[in-house]
Amino acid sequence: SLSQNYPNPFNPVTKIDFNIPSDGNVVMKVYDINGKEITTLVNEHRQSDYYTEFFNASDLASGIYYYKLTFTSGAVKNEKTLKMAVLK
């Protein structure tokens, strides 16, 4: 599961919580409003647990951005995308 970032809107740092049901590969990326990849926050194998990642947008302009979590474990692949707002 992927939670809404907090705070939202934010300046310049926000936290993103997510839960992994079983061990697997986790990728979390941030995209701009046009779908251009901004950064990769996570790209590694993780154990089943609850995690918090922090995103620093100090180098970004105000606007809407998206963060996408992709979880892969064996033949199972889940993706979820949520919207966040940077307000400077």
C-alpha positions as CSV (number, residue, x, y, z in Angstrom):
1,S,0.0,0.0,0.0
2,L,1.1,3.6,-0.7
3,S,0.0,6.5,1.5
4,Q,-0.6,10.1,0.5
5,N,2.5,12.2,1.2
6,Y,2.5,14.4,4.2
7,P,2.4,17.4,4.3
8,N,0.7,18.0,0.9
9,P,1.2,20.7,-0.4
10,F,4.8,20.9,0.9
11,N,7.9,23.0,0.8
12,P,10.6,21.7,0.5
13,V,10.4,18.2,2.2
14,T,7.6,15.7,2.4
15,K,7.4,12.1,3.7
16,I,5.9,9.2,1.8
17,D,4.9,6.0,3.7
18,F,4.4,2.6,2.1
19,N,3.9,-1.0,3.2
20,I,5.3,-4.1,1.4
21,P,3.3,-7.3,2.0
22,S,6.1,-9.6,1.1
23,D,9.8,-9.5,0.2
24,G,10.3,-8.1,-3.3
25,N,11.8,-5.4,-5.5
26,V,10.6,-1.9,-4.8
27,V,10.9,1.1,-7.2
28,M,9.6,4.5,-6.3
29,K,10.0,7.3,-8.9
30,V,8.9,11.0,-9.0
31,Y,7.5,12.5,-12.2
32,D,6.5,16.0,-13.3
33,I,3.1,16.9,-14.7
34,N,4.3,16.0,-18.2
35,G,5.4,12.5,-17.2
36,K,9.1,13.3,-17.3
37,E,11.0,11.3,-14.6
38,I,12.5,13.7,-12.0
39,T,14.2,11.2,-9.6
40,T,14.3,7.7,-8.3
41,L,13.7,7.5,-4.5
42,V,14.0,3.7,-4.1
43,N,15.2,1.0,-6.4
44,E,16.1,-2.1,-4.4
45,H,15.0,-5.4,-2.9
46,R,13.3,-4.9,0.4
47,Q,11.8,-7.2,3.1
48,S,8.2,-7.2,4.0
49,D,7.7,-4.1,6.3
50,Y,6.5,-0.5,6.7
51,Y,8.8,2.2,5.2
52,T,9.0,5.9,5.1
53,E,10.9,7.8,2.4
54,F,11.6,11.6,2.3
55,F,11.5,13.7,-0.8
56,N,13.3,17.0,-1.0
57,A,11.9,19.3,-3.7
58,S,14.1,22.3,-3.0
59,D,15.5,22.2,-6.6
60,L,12.0,22.0,-8.2
61,A,9.5,24.7,-9.1
62,S,6.1,25.0,-7.6
63,G,3.6,22.6,-9.2
64,I,2.0,19.2,-9.4
65,Y,4.2,16.1,-9.3
66,Y,3.4,12.4,-9.2
67,Y,5.1,9.6,-7.3
68,K,4.8,6.0,-8.4
69,L,5.5,2.9,-6.4
70,T,6.1,-0.4,-8.3
71,F,6.4,-3.6,-6.3
72,T,7.4,-6.9,-7.9
73,S,7.6,-10.3,-6.1
74,G,7.8,-13.3,-8.3
75,A,5.0,-13.2,-10.9
76,V,3.1,-10.5,-8.9
77,K,3.5,-6.8,-9.9
78,N,1.6,-4.0,-8.3
79,E,1.8,-0.3,-9.1
80,K,0.2,2.8,-7.5
81,T,0.6,6.5,-8.4
82,L,-0.4,9.4,-6.3
83,K,-0.3,13.2,-6.8
84,M,1.6,15.8,-4.6
85,A,1.9,19.5,-4.8
86,V,5.1,21.6,-4.3
87,L,4.2,25.1,-3.1
88,K,7.0,27.7,-2.7
